[in-house]
Amino acid sequence: MSIAARHYKVLEVLSNGTNNVAALMKATGIKDNTLRRGLRTMDKLGLVVQEPKAPARRYKKSISITKLGRDTLDFIKNYENILAKPALDESTHDRLKELLARLEDPVLIDALKEEHFNELSQLGHSKPEILIYQEVQDYIESYIEKQRVDRYIDNFLNLLIIKNVVQNSELQEWFYAKLFNKIKEQFQNKQLDETTRKARLTSLWQVLFWDEDTRDGIIKSVVNVFEAECVGSESEWCKSIRMTYPIPLKHEIIEGFHKYARTETINRFFESSLGGL
């Protein structure tokens, strides 16, 4: 993805009239060798044309964007515009804000809370674009920041937001910038109550299940906590760590444990572990 992003940036700068390597380096911030490799690739793809370089004039090679390059750039821009800001109709957006406001009511009875969250979840399933709306993100950020535990909010976070993280780049960027590290830190924090730590562990297992790029980091965190707190312990907290991991990923989790854990830790963790999710 980073290579594609660099190609896009180069095409965009070339489309504005820049036509040599030195100017491209300055405009894009891409280093000399990286830029030259990228230009050779783009030349082969027919996105740009590089004119021969004059002797002893290192940065004077002329570079121009081709019609294919312009068409590609226009397509990407149009595609971005379609995906980046999906708009809810006004009535749905108003209902979303109304639901979130009601859920902030500290005296809301449990039955009404469940009803509102069911509606919010149905809305999220039918219109997943609500997950990138500022009101929803502010609500979830506040929930994590305040170290709260609520089964309805956790279900919304785990079954909708985390499940969709790998399918939406904007949601992914927000989740990993604003939530992921805090969720991991709260799981690791021995000063927090076990209920909060268990809720955050459940969220981490969900992230691990849906986004394989996070697996090593999450498994390492689980190993660190388990070795520090659970070797030789039969506490409910330690049982919850062993009994809630996603069964379909048991093989991958065992492999991760072999990278980070001592042999006795691996035996202890998996000796009677059934897994969850």
N, C-alpha and C positions, 0 to 999 in steps of 0.2 A: 504493500500500500504506500510506503514511503517513496518508492521509486515512481509510482504512478502520480503521486502528489508533486514530485519534482518536475516530471514531464508536463503536467498541467501548468505549473508555475512558469516554466520556460515558454510554453506556447502562449500564455497570456501576455508575458512581457514582449515576445516577438510580435504579437498582433498589434502592439502599441507603437511599433516602429523601431525598436532596438534591433541592431543587426550585427553585433560583434561580441566576442567572448568577454572582453573586459567589461563592457556595459552590462552584459547578462549577469556576470558575477556580482557586480555592484547592486543590480536591481533585485536579484533573487536570493543573494546570500549563500549561494551554493559554491563550494570550493572548486578550484581550477580543475583538478583531475577528475573529480566526480562529475562536474559539468561537461567536460570533454567526452567522458565515457557515455553520458546520457545523450549528448548530441549525436554521437556515432550511431547509437541505437535508434534514435528518432529519425536519423537520416535513412537508415536501412528500412525503417517502417514507412517512409515516405511522408513523414510529418513535417520535416524541415529539409532545406537544401543548404549545403555548405560549399561555398565557392573556394577555389584553390587559394592557399595562403601565399602572400608575397614573401620573397626571401628576406630573412632577418627582421621580419615584422610579426612578432609572435602573436599579437592580439588583433591583427587586422583582417583575419579571415572573415568574409562576409557570410552571414547566416540569415536565411529568410524562411518564413513559414509558408508552407504549401497550401493549396486549396483543401487537400485532405486534412492538413493540420488545423485549418480554420473551421472546417466542418466538424472535426472531432471536438475542438474547443467549444463551439456553439452547442453541440449535443450535450457535453458535460454540464455546461452552464444551465441549459434548459432542464436537464435531469435533476440537477441540484435544486433548482427552483421548485420543481414538482415535489421533491421529497422533503426538503428542509423545513418548510413551514406549513404542514397540513393544517387546514383551518376547520374548526368545528362550526356548525351552524350556530347562530346566536342563541337559540333556545337551549341547545345542548350545552353550550358553554355556560349559560346562566345556571342551568341545572347542576352542572359540575361545581360551580362556585357555591351554590346553595348547599349541596351535599357536604362539601368540605367545611363550610361554616357551621353547619349543624353538628358535625362530628367533633368540632372543637368545644362544644357545649359540655362543661364539666359535670353537669347533673343529668346528662342524657341517659335514660334508662337502657339497660342492656338489650332489651328486645328491639327498641328503635335503632340502637347502634347497629345491631345485626342486620336489620332491614336496610338501613342506609348503606352499609358496606356491601351487602348483596347487590344493591342497585349500582353502586360504584364499580364493583367487579364486573357486572354484566356490561356496563358502559365501556370498561377497559377492554373486555373481550371483543365487543362489537366495533369499538373505535379505539384501537391501541394508540392512536395519535394523542389521546389525552395524557399519556405518560410523559410527554415532553413539555406539557404546559407548565408554566411557572407556578401556578397555584398548587398543582400536585407535587411538584418537586420541593417547593417550600414546606409543604405539609410533612413530607417524608423526612426531609433534612431536619426539621424541628423535632420530629419524633426520635430520631437517632441521637441528635445533639443533647436532648434532655434525658437520654438513657431510659426511655420509657419501655414498657412491655405491654403489648395489647395484642391478643390473638387475632383480632380482625385486621389490624394494621399489618401485623407480621404476615398474614396470609396474602394480603394485597401486595406487600413488598416481595415476598418469595415467589408467589405463583403468577404474578403479572409482570412486575418491574424486572426482577432478576431473570425471569424466563425470556423476556424480550430484549435483554441487554445486547446479546450477540447479533440480533437482527436489525438493530437501529443504531447507526454510528453516533447520532446526537445523544441518544439515551445512554449509550456506552460511555461517551466522553463525560457526561454529567455524573454517572454512577461512580466511575473510578476516580473522578476528581473530588467528589463531595461526600461519598458514602463508604466506599469499600474500606479504606484505611481505618475509618472510625469504627466500623463494624468489627474489623479484625482486632483493633486495639481494645474494644470493650470485651471481646471474648477473652483476650489475654490478661485483662486487668483483674488481679486477685482481690482488689479492694471492692469490686462490685459484687452484688448479690448473685447467687447462682441462677436465679430465674432469668435475670438479664443476660448473663453469660450463655445460658442454654439457648435463649432466643437468638443471640448473635451467631452461635455455632450453627444453628439450623440454617440461618441465612448463608453462612459460609459454605455449608455443604451444598446448598442450592447453586451458589456461584460455581463451585467446583464441578457440579453436575453439568451445567449449561455452557461453561466457558473453559475449555481445556487449557487455555493459556495461563490460567491462574492456579492450576493444580499443584505445581511444585511449591509455590509460596504458601498456599493454604495448608498443605500437608505438613510443611515444615513448622508452621505455627501450631498445628495440632500436636505434633511430636514434642515441641518445646514445652507446651503446657502439660501434656501427659507425663513426660519425664520429670518435670519439676513438681507435679502435684499428685500424681496417681500411682507411681510405682509402689506396690505394697499397700495400696489403699482400696477399700471397698466402699467408699462414699458414693452417695447417689450422684454427685457431680461427676465422678470418674466413670460410673456406669453409663451416664448419659453420653459421655464422649465416645465410649466404645460401642454403644448400641444404636447410634443414630446415623452413621455414615450411609451413603447411597449404595445399596447392594450391587446394582449393575456395574459399579466402578470398583468393586472390591479388589480385582486384580491390579488395577492402576494404583490404588491406594497402598496396597502391599508393596508394590514396586517403589513407590515414593518413600514408604517407611524404611525400606532397605537402603535408601540413599542417605537418610537423615537420622535414623534411630539405632540404638543399640539392640543387639539380638534379644536380650531379655525384655526390652520394651515391646518389640514386635510380637514375641510370644505372649506377653501379658495382654496386649491390646486385642489380639485376634483369637485368644484361646476359647472364649465363649461368646464372641461378638456375633450378633445376628444382622446388624445393620438396620437402617430405616429407609425412609423416603420411598 
